[in-house]
Amino acid sequence: MDEETVAVLWENLESWISDYDWKSAFIMTFLVIAFELFLLELCRTCQKKIAEKNIQKESSSNSLKEEDTFLKNLGYENWPRAPLPPKKGN
């Protein structure tokens, strides 16, 4: 920024603070910072919840794949279509 611009802004700030109460400017600044921190924490919480849901979806799909693999290793992948052995009594 140009030095003139900074000087003009500084003078405006000083005149505003001297015309009004400097305590109110301090309180407003504090409230703005507190509000920003609240929003940041809210966003972090939302991101964590979304990440946890994605992890749960991935783990559930992985567990389903593991169950399918387990059944295939046991030979049950064709279980409903496998022919029954003949009965011995007839």
Protein Blocks (a to p, Z undefined) as FASTA:
>chain_A
ZZklmmmmmmmmmmmmmmmcfklmmmmmmmmmmmmmmmmmmmmmmmmmmmmmmmmmmmmm
mmmmmmmmmmmmnopmmmmmpccdddfkZZ
